[in-house]
Amino acid sequence: MSWRVLVHRFVAVPLMLFAVVAMWNVYIAFNDNGLIEGEVRDRTGAPVAGATVIFFERNFIYYEEKQRVTTDARGAYRFTDMKTHIGQLEARTADGRQSPRHQLRLWFRAQDTEVPPLIVETPRG
């Protein structure tokens, strides 16, 4: 048997597809812990400690609150064991400031992701 048969398109294309699917599954295996991480900052870029970050999960009709965490001294937050791929994040402070909701769309369920900083604004009123 000649090795030239491996470069024939009816052999090479399925082999390439198999390789892509295998690499994608390896990537998923190492990045499916359900971690959602990020920071909360104010308009000047300073970290906001003690802010509440709310994760809203999408159901068939609307977004419902699923989990809350509080930021640490660096303004960082972390959700663990999130088994979703569509949701929204919002930050709120005790003095009434809040961030716009950040839409979160992941490639696969429980994907680890780092979210851009949520910026809390002055209270509307």
C-alpha positions in Angstrom: 0.0 0.0 0.0 1.3 3.4 -0.9 1.4 6.4 1.5 0.0 8.6 -1.3 -3.5 7.3 -0.6 -3.4 9.5 2.7 -3.2 12.7 0.7 -6.3 11.8 -1.4 -9.1 14.2 -0.6 -11.5 11.4 0.4 -9.0 10.3 3.0 -7.3 13.6 4.0 -10.6 15.6 4.6 -12.0 13.1 7.1 -8.7 12.8 8.8 -8.5 16.6 9.2 -12.1 16.7 10.5 -11.2 14.0 13.0 -8.2 15.9 14.2 -10.2 19.2 14.6 -12.9 17.4 16.6 -10.3 15.6 18.8 -8.5 18.9 19.5 -11.8 20.6 20.4 -12.7 17.9 22.8 -9.3 18.1 24.5 -9.8 21.8 24.9 -13.2 21.3 26.4 -11.9 18.7 28.8 -9.4 21.2 30.2 -11.8 24.2 30.3 -15.1 23.0 31.6 -15.0 23.7 35.3 -17.8 26.3 35.1 -15.6 29.2 36.3 -16.7 32.8 35.5 -14.2 35.4 36.7 -13.9 39.1 36.4 -13.5 42.5 38.2 -15.7 45.3 39.1 -14.3 48.8 38.6 -15.6 52.4 38.9 -15.4 55.0 36.1 -11.9 56.0 37.1 -10.7 52.3 36.8 -10.3 51.8 40.6 -11.4 48.4 41.9 -14.7 48.3 43.8 -14.6 46.1 46.9 -17.7 44.7 48.5 -19.9 45.0 45.3 -22.5 42.3 44.7 -22.2 40.6 41.3 -25.4 38.9 40.2 -25.6 36.1 37.5 -28.8 35.9 35.6 -29.5 32.7 33.7 -31.7 32.6 30.7 -34.7 30.4 30.6 -37.3 30.2 27.9 -38.9 33.7 28.5 -36.6 35.9 30.6 -33.4 36.0 32.7 -33.8 34.9 36.3 -31.3 35.5 39.1 -29.3 32.3 39.7 -26.3 33.2 41.9 -24.7 36.2 43.8 -21.1 36.7 44.9 -19.3 39.6 46.6 -16.1 41.2 45.3 -12.9 41.0 47.3 -10.5 43.9 48.1 -9.2 43.9 44.5 -12.7 44.1 43.1 -12.4 40.5 41.8 -15.3 38.0 41.8 -15.6 34.4 40.9 -18.6 32.1 40.2 -17.9 28.4 40.4 -19.8 25.3 39.0 -21.8 27.3 36.5 -23.5 24.8 34.2 -24.9 27.3 31.6 -23.8 28.9 28.4 -26.1 31.9 28.2 -26.5 34.5 30.9 -26.0 38.1 32.1 -23.9 39.6 34.8 -24.6 42.8 36.7 -22.7 44.5 39.5 -24.4 46.5 42.3 -22.9 48.5 45.2 -24.4 49.3 48.6 -24.6 53.0 47.7 -26.9 52.3 44.7 -24.4 52.3 41.8 -24.7 49.5 39.3 -23.2 48.4 36.0 -25.1 47.7 32.8 -25.8 44.1 32.3 -23.1 42.2 30.5 -24.3 39.5 28.0 -22.5 36.2 28.4 -22.5 33.7 25.6 -20.2 30.8 25.9 -19.2 28.2 23.2 -20.1 25.3 25.4 -21.9 24.6 28.7 -19.7 25.1 31.9 -16.9 26.9 29.9 -14.3 28.7 31.9 -14.3 32.4 31.0 -12.9 35.7 32.1 -15.2 38.6 31.7 -14.2 42.2 30.9 -14.4 44.5 33.9 -18.0 45.5 34.9 -18.0 49.3 35.3 -20.4 50.7 38.0 -21.8 54.1 37.3 -23.3 56.8 39.4 -26.9 56.1 40.6 -29.7 57.2 38.3 -32.1 59.6 40.0 
